[in-house]
Amino acid sequence: MKVILQKDVKDQGKAGEVVTVSDGYARNFLIPRGLALPADASSINAASIKKSADAHRLEMQRKRARELAGEMSDLTVKVRAKAGENGKLFGSIGAAEIAAALKAQYGIEVDRKKIRLEEPIKSLGVTRVSAHLYESSDAKFSVEVLPLEA
């Protein structure tokens, strides 16, 4: 029996693929669990339309990530923090603070988990930081830590 997989199934294929499986496996396991649908002309057509729409959506995400990486490469995000006389911070600047500053200053929303810091920033000055935006799109930008003025 030919079925269209709705989800990835181990040893059978990935979601959206048309595969041939035994009748019993399809009727008793795949279809009742929502893992597959019987492959008739209308469902094959719907699956191909969904597959092309997904491919288009992924391409748009890649394109947007590349554009965003280009925009971010010249940015300098300014973060203010309380610091001692020798330029050492009381505490540190982490990915969450950088993400919040990016959103506040430039309107760019990046998940804090996507911002890569080797270690939290613990002193005043400029530091280069990267953000993993999408599969192969990384953006490098500067973070300038300034003293908090009383």
C-alpha positions in Angstrom: 0.0 0.0 0.0 1.3 3.5 -0.8 1.1 6.1 1.9 2.2 9.7 2.4 4.2 10.1 5.6 2.9 12.9 7.8 5.9 12.7 10.2 9.3 11.1 10.0 9.1 7.4 10.5 12.2 5.4 11.4 13.3 3.0 8.6 10.5 4.3 6.3 11.2 7.9 5.3 10.7 11.5 6.1 7.5 13.6 6.3 6.0 14.3 2.9 7.5 11.3 1.1 5.3 8.7 -0.7 6.4 5.2 0.4 5.2 1.7 -0.1 4.5 -0.3 3.0 2.6 -3.5 3.8 -1.2 -3.1 4.1 -1.3 -4.2 7.7 1.5 -1.9 8.8 -0.3 1.0 7.1 -3.9 0.3 8.4 -2.9 -0.9 11.9 0.0 1.3 12.8 0.8 4.3 10.6 -2.7 5.6 9.7 -4.3 5.3 13.2 -1.4 7.1 14.8 -1.5 9.9 12.3 1.9 9.1 10.9 0.6 8.6 7.4 -2.3 9.0 5.0 -3.4 6.7 2.2 -1.8 7.9 -1.1 -4.6 8.7 -3.5 -4.4 11.4 -6.3 -5.8 14.2 -4.2 -3.5 13.6 -1.2 -0.5 13.2 -3.4 -1.4 16.6 -5.0 -1.9 18.2 -1.6 1.4 16.8 -0.4 3.3 18.2 -3.4 1.7 21.6 -2.9 2.6 21.5 0.9 6.2 20.5 0.0 6.7 23.3 -2.5 5.2 25.8 0.1 7.6 24.6 2.8 10.5 24.9 0.4 9.5 28.4 -0.5 9.1 29.3 3.2 12.6 27.9 4.1 14.2 29.8 1.2 12.6 33.0 2.5 13.9 32.3 6.0 17.4 31.8 4.6 17.2 35.0 2.5 16.0 37.0 5.5 18.8 35.6 7.7 21.4 36.6 5.1 20.0 40.1 4.9 19.9 40.4 8.7 23.5 39.2 9.0 24.5 41.9 6.5 22.7 44.5 8.5 24.1 43.4 11.8 27.7 43.3 10.7 28.2 47.1 11.0 26.2 47.5 14.3 27.6 48.5 17.6 25.2 47.7 20.5 25.7 49.9 23.5 25.1 48.4 26.9 25.4 50.3 30.1 26.5 48.6 33.3 27.7 49.5 36.8 31.5 49.4 36.9 34.3 50.0 39.4 37.1 52.5 38.9 39.4 50.1 37.1 36.8 49.3 34.4 35.7 46.0 35.9 32.0 45.4 36.0 29.9 44.6 39.0 28.4 41.4 37.6 28.6 40.7 33.9 26.8 41.2 30.5 25.3 38.1 29.1 23.4 37.1 26.0 20.0 38.1 27.4 21.2 41.7 28.0 22.7 41.9 24.5 19.5 40.5 22.9 17.4 43.1 24.9 19.8 45.9 23.8 19.6 44.8 20.1 15.8 44.9 20.3 15.7 48.3 22.1 18.3 50.1 20.0 17.7 48.7 16.5 14.4 46.8 16.6 16.2 43.5 15.7 14.8 40.5 17.6 17.4 37.7 18.2 16.8 34.9 20.6 19.3 35.0 23.5 20.2 31.4 22.8 21.4 32.3 19.3 24.0 34.8 20.7 27.4 33.2 21.1 29.6 34.5 23.9 32.7 32.5 24.8 32.2 33.9 28.3 30.1 36.7 29.8 31.6 40.2 29.3 33.1 41.4 32.6 34.8 44.7 31.7 34.2 48.0 29.9 35.1 48.3 26.3 34.2 46.9 22.9 33.8 43.1 22.3 33.0 41.3 19.1 30.1 38.9 19.4 28.5 36.5 16.9 24.9 35.4 16.6 23.8 32.3 14.8 20.7 33.4 12.8 20.0 30.4 10.5 21.8 27.2 9.3 24.8 28.9 7.8 24.1 32.5 8.5 26.2 34.0 11.3 26.3 37.7 12.1 29.2 39.3 13.9 28.7 42.6 15.6 30.2 44.8 18.3 29.0 45.2 21.9 30.3 48.4 23.6 30.0 48.3 27.4 29.8 51.8 28.9 29.8 52.8 32.5 26.4 53.5 34.1 26.3 57.2 34.9 24.9 58.1 38.3 
